Amino acid sequence: MFAKRCFPLFLMLSGCSLLSVDAKNAPTEPESSSSEKEQPKAASDNAAGAEDGNKAAEASPKTDTTAEDKAAKEKEAEEKKAADKAAKEKEAEAKAAALPLPPAAKQDAALEKEFGGLVTAKWAKDGTDDVTKVVLTDKEWTAVKNDLTGLIVARRMTAAVVTKNKKDGKCRLFSANFQQDSQDNKGTRFGKTFFDSSGFTGVMACENVK
């Protein structure tokens, strides 16, 4: 609406025109540009980005620390494993050094050679050990009798046999049984000697084999 009434025509035309012009020329509030409207959003985005960057920066040291802890634990586990292995090897060496060669019950070069050859022949397919020493731990042959009839079916002798491994160079002690089957069930005639059985005594220091 106009601010005042216009009575004469010329006043109406002039006054109203002036009022109309004044109304057109009246100051108006400037419209916000799209860039100004986007500024708060951009500022918000920048703030959010900075916050994410800070979080990432805070998380990075934690990740690095976790990786370092894992590496330290793995190293500690490897060192412990190596220490345990060394301790076991040292213990085994001590046991080997303490294991003596059994004393001989008698000396018989022919039997010792025969027994050694039988062991070598039976273990030849393995081929990893060489017989280095045979000690007769029985003084005489022991008769083996049938439990029901009492007849002598065989005779047996035990010997200590030392072998040396070709790969690791370690000496091993065995208790070996050698047997001859009876030919007449009376204990007067016996067949050929054969390697009957053996039992592992332990690893021994090769220096103890004399």
C-alpha contacts under 8 A as a table, 3 or more apart, distances in Angstrom:
res1	aa1	res2	aa2	distance
2	F	5	R	7.40
2	F	16	C	7.25
2	F	19	L	6.60
2	F	20	S	7.86
3	A	19	L	7.63
5	R	12	M	7.78
6	C	9	L	7.45
6	C	11	L	5.76
6	C	12	M	4.34
6	C	13	L	7.99
6	C	15	G	6.66
6	C	16	C	7.06
7	F	11	L	6.48
7	F	12	M	6.07
8	P	11	L	5.03
8	P	12	M	5.77
9	L	12	M	4.74
9	L	13	L	5.95
10	F	13	L	4.93
10	F	14	S	5.80
10	F	15	G	7.94
11	L	14	S	4.97
11	L	15	G	5.24
11	L	16	C	7.49
12	M	15	G	5.29
12	M	16	C	5.42
12	M	17	S	7.72
13	L	16	C	5.45
13	L	17	S	5.71
14	S	17	S	4.97
14	S	18	L	5.96
15	G	18	L	4.94
15	G	19	L	5.98
16	C	19	L	4.89
16	C	20	S	5.83
17	S	20	S	4.89
17	S	21	V	5.95
18	L	21	V	4.92
18	L	22	D	5.85
19	L	22	D	4.84
19	L	23	A	5.89
20	S	23	A	4.98
20	S	24	K	6.19
21	V	24	K	4.99
21	V	25	N	6.01
22	D	25	N	4.90
22	D	26	A	5.79
23	A	26	A	5.09
32	S	36	E	6.18
32	S	37	K	6.69
33	S	36	E	5.19
33	S	37	K	6.37
34	S	37	K	5.00
34	S	38	E	6.15
35	S	38	E	5.05
35	S	39	Q	6.25
36	E	39	Q	5.21
36	E	40	P	7.74
37	K	40	P	6.62
37	K	41	K	7.67
38	E	41	K	5.24
38	E	42	A	6.10
39	Q	42	A	5.03
39	Q	43	A	6.04
40	P	43	A	5.03
40	P	44	S	6.09
41	K	44	S	4.97
41	K	45	D	6.12
42	A	45	D	4.99
42	A	46	N	6.07
43	A	46	N	5.03
43	A	47	A	6.14
44	S	47	A	5.08
44	S	48	A	6.19
45	D	48	A	5.05
45	D	49	G	6.07
46	N	49	G	5.00
46	N	50	A	6.09
47	A	50	A	5.08
47	A	51	E	6.16
48	A	51	E	5.03
48	A	52	D	6.20
49	G	52	D	5.06
49	G	53	G	6.11
50	A	53	G	4.96
50	A	54	N	6.16
51	E	54	N	5.04
51	E	55	K	6.23
52	D	55	K	5.02
52	D	56	A	6.14
53	G	56	A	5.05
53	G	57	A	6.07
54	N	57	A	4.98
54	N	58	E	6.09
55	K	58	E	5.00
55	K	59	A	6.08
56	A	59	A	4.98
56	A	60	S	6.03
57	A	60	S	5.28
57	A	61	P	7.24
58	E	61	P	6.29
58	E	62	K	7.20
59	A	62	K	5.21
59	A	63	T	6.30
60	S	63	T	5.11
60	S	64	D	6.22
61	P	64	D	5.00
61	P	65	T	5.97
62	K	65	T	5.00
62	K	66	T	6.12
63	T	66	T	5.09
63	T	67	A	6.28
64	D	67	A	5.14
64	D	68	E	6.16
65	T	68	E	5.01
65	T	69	D	6.06
66	T	69	D	5.06
66	T	70	K	6.17
67	A	70	K	5.10
67	A	71	A	6.18
68	E	71	A	5.10
68	E	72	A	6.05
69	D	72	A	5.02
69	D	73	K	6.12
70	K	73	K	5.14
70	K	74	E	6.17
71	A	74	E	5.11
71	A	75	K	6.13
72	A	75	K	5.10
72	A	76	E	6.08
73	K	76	E	4.97
73	K	77	A	6.10
74	E	77	A	5.07
74	E	78	E	6.21
75	K	78	E	5.12
75	K	79	E	6.14
76	E	79	E	5.11
76	E	80	K	6.13
77	A	80	K	5.08
77	A	81	K	6.12
78	E	81	K	5.03
78	E	82	A	6.14
79	E	82	A	5.09
79	E	83	A	6.06
80	K	83	A	4.99
80	K	84	D	6.06
81	K	84	D	5.13
81	K	85	K	6.16
82	A	85	K	5.08
82	A	86	A	6.14
83	A	86	A	5.09
83	A	87	A	6.09
84	D	87	A	5.02
84	D	88	K	6.17
85	K	88	K	5.16
85	K	89	E	6.16
86	A	89	E	5.09
86	A	90	K	6.07
87	A	90	K	5.06
87	A	91	E	6.12
88	K	91	E	4.99
88	K	92	A	6.06
89	E	92	A	5.01
89	E	93	E	6.11
90	K	93	E	5.07
90	K	94	A	6.22
91	E	94	A	5.06
91	E	95	K	6.28
92	A	95	K	5.09
92	A	96	A	6.09
93	E	96	A	5.00
93	E	97	A	6.06
93	E	205	A	7.62
94	A	97	A	5.11
94	A	98	A	6.22
95	K	98	A	5.04
95	K	99	L	6.24
95	K	203	V	7.86
95	K	204	M	7.44
96	A	99	L	5.22
96	A	202	G	7.43
96	A	203	V	5.32
96	A	204	M	3.92
96	A	205	A	5.04
97	A	100	P	7.65
97	A	204	M	6.06
97	A	205	A	4.98
97	A	208	N	7.41
98	A	204	M	7.58
98	A	205	A	7.98
99	L	202	G	7.77
99	L	203	V	7.72
99	L	204	M	5.50
99	L	205	A	7.36
99	L	208	N	7.86
100	P	204	M	7.30
100	P	208	N	6.16
101	L	208	N	6.44
101	L	209	V	6.33
102	P	135	V	7.37
102	P	137	T	7.30
102	P	160	A	6.96
103	P	135	V	7.41
103	P	137	T	6.92
104	A	107	Q	6.90
104	A	135	V	5.50
104	A	136	L	5.37
104	A	137	T	5.22
104	A	138	D	7.85
105	A	136	L	5.89
105	A	137	T	4.84
105	A	138	D	5.47
105	A	139	K	4.96
106	K	136	L	6.13
106	K	137	T	7.26
106	K	138	D	7.28
106	K	139	K	5.46
107	Q	136	L	6.99
108	D	111	L	5.51
108	D	112	E	6.15
108	D	136	L	7.81
109	A	112	E	5.07
109	A	113	K	6.09
110	A	113	K	5.27
110	A	114	E	6.15
111	L	114	E	4.93
111	L	115	F	5.97
112	E	115	F	5.22
112	E	116	G	6.08
112	E	134	V	5.57
112	E	135	V	6.90
112	E	136	L	7.04
113	K	116	G	5.13
113	K	117	G	6.13
113	K	134	V	7.72
114	E	117	G	5.19
114	E	118	L	6.29
115	F	118	L	5.14
115	F	119	V	6.35
115	F	134	V	7.34
115	F	178	F	7.36
115	F	195	F	7.44
116	G	119	V	5.27
116	G	120	T	6.23
116	G	131	V	6.31
116	G	133	K	7.60
116	G	134	V	6.29
116	G	161	V	7.50
117	G	120	T	5.08
117	G	121	A	6.06
118	L	121	A	5.09
118	L	122	K	6.20
118	L	194	F	6.74
118	L	195	F	5.92
119	V	122	K	5.24
119	V	123	W	6.12
119	V	131	V	7.54
119	V	195	F	6.50
120	T	123	W	5.25
120	T	124	A	5.59
120	T	130	D	7.01
120	T	131	V	6.55
121	A	124	A	5.03
122	K	125	K	7.35
122	K	195	F	7.60
123	W	126	D	5.53
123	W	127	G	6.47
123	W	129	D	7.97
124	A	127	G	4.85
126	D	129	D	7.78
127	G	130	D	7.67
128	T	165	N	5.65
128	T	166	K	5.42
128	T	167	K	7.05
129	D	163	T	5.71
129	D	164	K	5.24
129	D	165	N	4.35
129	D	166	K	5.78
130	D	163	T	5.20
130	D	164	K	5.29
130	D	165	N	6.59
130	D	166	K	7.38
131	V	134	V	7.77
131	V	161	V	7.08
131	V	162	V	5.90
131	V	163	T	4.31
131	V	164	K	6.54
132	T	161	V	7.79
132	T	162	V	5.68
132	T	163	T	5.40
132	T	164	K	6.65
133	K	160	A	7.99
133	K	161	V	5.78
133	K	162	V	5.00
133	K	163	T	7.06
133	K	209	V	7.30
134	V	159	A	6.59
134	V	160	A	5.70
134	V	161	V	4.64
134	V	162	V	6.45
135	V	159	A	5.43
135	V	160	A	4.96
135	V	161	V	6.46
136	L	139	K	7.18
136	L	158	T	6.60
136	L	159	A	4.38
136	L	160	A	6.39
137	T	158	T	5.92
137	T	159	A	4.97
137	T	160	A	6.49
138	D	141	W	7.12
138	D	157	M	6.03
138	D	158	T	5.72
138	D	159	A	6.84
140	E	157	M	7.00
141	W	155	R	5.87
141	W	156	R	5.37
141	W	157	M	5.04
142	T	155	R	5.23
142	T	156	R	5.08
142	T	157	M	6.25
143	A	152	I	6.39
143	A	153	V	7.78
143	A	154	A	6.05
143	A	155	R	4.27
143	A	156	R	6.43
143	A	187	G	7.61
144	V	152	I	5.70
144	V	153	V	5.84
144	V	154	A	5.02
144	V	155	R	5.27
144	V	156	R	7.02
145	K	149	T	7.93
145	K	150	G	5.30
145	K	151	L	5.30
145	K	152	I	4.32
145	K	153	V	5.50
145	K	154	A	7.05
146	N	149	T	5.53
146	N	150	G	4.85
146	N	151	L	5.40
146	N	152	I	6.41
146	N	153	V	6.37
147	D	150	G	5.72
151	L	185	N	5.61
151	L	186	K	6.62
152	I	155	R	7.76
152	I	182	S	6.71
152	I	185	N	4.97
152	I	186	K	5.71
152	I	187	G	5.67
153	V	181	D	6.09
153	V	182	S	4.97
153	V	183	Q	7.97
153	V	185	N	5.50
153	V	186	K	7.97
153	V	187	G	7.60
154	A	179	Q	6.89
154	A	180	Q	5.57
154	A	181	D	4.11
154	A	182	S	4.63
154	A	185	N	7.99
154	A	187	G	7.47
154	A	190	F	7.34
155	R	179	Q	5.74
155	R	180	Q	5.44
155	R	181	D	6.49
155	R	182	S	7.25
155	R	187	G	8.00
156	R	177	N	6.82
156	R	178	F	5.65
156	R	179	Q	4.39
156	R	180	Q	6.49
157	M	177	N	5.90
157	M	178	F	5.36
157	M	179	Q	6.46
158	T	175	S	6.96
158	T	176	A	5.67
158	T	177	N	4.56
158	T	178	F	6.21
159	A	175	S	5.98
159	A	176	A	5.39
159	A	177	N	6.54
159	A	178	F	7.88
160	A	173	L	6.94
160	A	174	F	5.79
160	A	175	S	4.76
160	A	176	A	6.13
161	V	173	L	5.89
161	V	174	F	5.16
161	V	175	S	6.23
161	V	176	A	6.60
162	V	171	C	6.60
162	V	172	R	5.59
162	V	173	L	4.64
162	V	174	F	6.28
162	V	209	V	7.81
163	T	171	C	5.52
163	T	172	R	5.32
163	T	173	L	6.65
164	K	169	G	6.01
164	K	170	K	5.59
164	K	171	C	4.36
164	K	172	R	6.36
165	N	168	D	5.85
165	N	169	G	4.94
165	N	170	K	5.46
165	N	171	C	6.40
165	N	172	R	7.83
166	K	169	G	5.53
170	K	203	V	7.09
170	K	204	M	7.54
170	K	205	A	7.37
170	K	206	C	6.98
171	C	203	V	5.87
171	C	204	M	5.54
171	C	205	A	6.27
171	C	206	C	5.39
172	R	200	F	7.82
172	R	201	T	7.62
172	R	202	G	5.84
172	R	203	V	4.38
172	R	204	M	5.65
173	L	200	F	6.42
173	L	201	T	5.38
173	L	202	G	5.50
173	L	203	V	6.16
173	L	204	M	6.56
174	F	198	S	6.47
174	F	199	G	5.54
174	F	200	F	4.59
174	F	201	T	5.16
174	F	202	G	7.25
175	S	198	S	5.43
175	S	199	G	5.18
175	S	200	F	6.51
175	S	201	T	6.68
176	A	195	F	7.56
176	A	196	D	7.64
176	A	197	S	5.85
176	A	198	S	4.14
176	A	199	G	6.49
177	N	195	F	6.39
177	N	196	D	5.49
177	N	197	S	5.24
177	N	198	S	5.98
178	F	193	T	6.58
178	F	194	F	5.71
178	F	195	F	4.76
178	F	196	D	5.25
178	F	197	S	7.26
179	Q	193	T	5.51
179	Q	194	F	5.56
179	Q	195	F	6.62
179	Q	196	D	6.10
180	Q	190	F	5.81
180	Q	191	G	5.48
180	Q	192	K	5.74
180	Q	193	T	4.74
180	Q	194	F	6.59
181	D	190	F	5.54
181	D	191	G	5.45
181	D	192	K	7.44
181	D	193	T	7.88
182	S	185	N	5.55
182	S	186	K	7.42
182	S	187	G	6.16
182	S	188	T	7.74
182	S	189	R	6.02
182	S	190	F	4.45
182	S	191	G	6.37
183	Q	187	G	7.84
183	Q	188	T	7.92
183	Q	189	R	5.31
183	Q	190	F	5.11
183	Q	191	G	6.34
184	D	187	G	6.78
184	D	188	T	6.98
184	D	189	R	6.15
184	D	190	F	7.73
185	N	188	T	7.96
186	K	189	R	7.59
187	G	190	F	7.19
204	M	208	N	7.16
205	A	208	N	5.48
205	A	209	V	7.45
206	C	209	V	5.39
207	E	210	K	7.33
